[in-house]
Amino acid sequence: MNDDIAEEIFEIIQRTGYCEPITDWEQIKCAVVLKNQGYLNTPRVNTEIYESTVLGQEVLQIGSWKKYIKAKNKKQKNLERKEYYDSLMSRLKFYTFWPVLILGAIGGVNSIIDVEKKYRENTSTLPGSEEEQSKHNTSYKGQNKLIYSPAKVVDTLYVQKKIKSKHN
């Protein structure tokens, strides 16, 4: 099918609303192909007159047959590109699902083991046992005494007592 002839047919339809009987053999072949593809329709009264269908109206809205073909090709390329990226994303989702599931299961088992260990440690040391009492009884021998500098503390008598007790 020749794009120039198809464009002529759609220009005639755009100007008049229909295409009158065609006498040129190339135009007849093009009109039959466009009719078979669903762009043109023949009314029942006169089968030699061609009118545009819904697809033909899309061609007329775009402006010409060549612009319609370019837009259709661009739309097809975009669709193919989208399908390609969708397949990449589905592959990525497929290959990352199982490792994430396995790592999550390992983490869950590990946390259950940790909870069990903590439970066993807590049941072995009861509050009345000697180990528990020795943990709670702490003396001041191991703790450091805090000495405040006079610039930071307002109460100078308290600071002087601390300094004197440190020197003794």
C-alpha positions in Angstrom: 0.0 0.0 0.0 1.4 3.4 -1.0 1.3 5.9 1.8 1.0 8.9 -0.6 -2.2 7.4 -2.1 -3.7 6.7 1.4 -2.9 10.3 2.4 -4.7 11.5 -0.7 -7.8 9.4 0.1 -7.9 10.7 3.7 -7.4 14.4 2.5 -10.4 13.9 0.3 -12.4 12.4 3.2 -11.3 15.3 5.5 -12.5 17.9 3.0 -15.8 16.4 1.9 -16.6 13.8 4.5 -16.5 10.9 2.1 -14.5 9.8 -0.9 -16.4 9.5 -4.2 -15.9 6.6 -6.6 -12.3 6.0 -7.4 -11.2 5.3 -11.0 -7.4 4.9 -10.6 -6.3 1.3 -10.1 -3.7 2.1 -7.4 -6.3 4.1 -5.4 -8.8 1.3 -5.6 -6.2 -1.2 -4.3 -5.3 1.2 -1.5 -8.9 1.9 -0.6 -9.6 -1.9 -0.5 -6.6 -2.4 1.8 -7.7 0.4 4.1 -11.3 -1.0 4.1 -10.0 -4.4 5.1 -7.8 -2.9 7.9 -10.9 -1.1 9.3 -10.0 2.5 8.4 -12.7 2.9 5.7 -16.3 1.8 5.3 -18.7 1.7 2.4 -22.3 2.5 3.0 -24.9 -0.1 2.0 -26.6 2.2 -0.5 -23.5 3.0 -2.7 -20.6 0.6 -2.3 -18.3 2.8 -4.4 -18.3 5.7 -1.9 -15.9 5.4 1.1 -16.4 6.9 4.5 -14.1 6.9 7.5 -14.6 4.5 10.5 -13.5 5.1 14.1 -9.9 4.2 13.1 -10.3 6.5 10.1 -11.4 9.3 12.4 -8.2 8.9 14.4 -6.2 9.3 11.2 -8.2 12.5 10.5 -7.7 13.8 14.0 -3.9 13.5 13.7 -4.0 15.2 10.4 -2.6 12.9 7.8 -1.9 9.3 7.1 1.9 9.7 7.4 1.7 11.4 10.8 -0.7 8.6 11.9 1.8 5.9 10.9 4.6 7.8 12.7 2.5 8.1 15.8 1.5 4.5 15.6 5.1 3.3 15.2 6.2 5.5 18.1 3.4 4.1 20.3 4.5 0.6 19.3 8.1 1.3 20.2 7.1 2.7 23.6 4.9 -0.3 24.3 7.8 -2.7 23.4 10.2 -0.7 25.6 7.6 -0.8 28.5 7.3 -4.6 28.1 11.1 -5.0 28.1 11.4 -3.1 31.3 8.5 -4.9 32.9 10.2 -8.2 32.1 13.4 -7.0 33.7 11.5 -5.9 36.8 9.7 -9.2 37.0 13.0 -11.1 36.7 14.5 -8.9 39.4 11.6 -9.6 41.7 11.8 -13.3 41.0 15.5 -13.6 41.7 15.4 -11.4 44.8 12.4 -13.0 46.5 14.0 -16.3 47.5 17.3 -14.8 49.0 15.2 -12.3 51.0 12.9 -15.0 52.2 15.8 -17.2 53.3 17.6 -14.4 55.1 14.4 -13.5 56.9 13.9 -17.1 58.0 17.5 -17.2 59.3 17.0 -14.0 61.2 13.7 -15.3 62.7 15.3 -18.5 63.8 18.3 -16.6 65.3 16.0 -14.3 67.3 14.0 -17.3 68.6 17.3 -18.9 69.8 18.4 -15.6 71.5 15.0 -15.4 73.3 15.4 -19.0 74.5 18.9 -18.4 75.8 17.8 -15.3 77.7 14.9 -17.3 79.2 17.2 -20.1 80.3 19.6 -17.5 81.9 16.7 -15.9 83.8 15.3 -19.2 85.1 18.7 -20.4 86.3 19.3 -17.2 88.4 16.3 -16.8 90.7 15.9 -13.7 92.8 16.7 -15.6 96.0 20.0 -17.2 94.8 23.4 -15.9 95.9 24.4 -14.9 92.4 21.4 -12.6 92.1 22.1 -11.0 95.5 25.7 -10.4 94.7 24.7 -8.7 91.4 22.4 -6.3 93.3 24.8 -5.5 96.2 27.3 -3.0 95.0 29.6 -1.0 97.1 31.0 2.5 96.7 34.5 1.2 96.5 34.5 0.8 92.8 32.8 4.1 92.0 34.7 7.2 91.3 34.0 10.3 93.3 33.0 13.3 91.4 34.8 16.6 92.1 33.2 19.8 90.8 35.1 22.8 89.9 34.1 26.0 91.7 33.3 27.7 88.3 30.5 25.3 87.5 28.9 25.0 91.0 27.3 27.9 92.7 27.5 26.5 96.3 31.2 27.1 97.2 30.9 25.6 100.6 30.0 22.2 99.1 32.9 22.4 96.7 35.4 23.3 99.5 34.2 20.3 101.5 34.8 18.0 98.5 38.3 19.4 97.9 39.2 19.0 101.6 37.9 15.4 101.7 40.0 14.6 98.6 43.2 15.9 100.1 42.7 13.9 103.4 
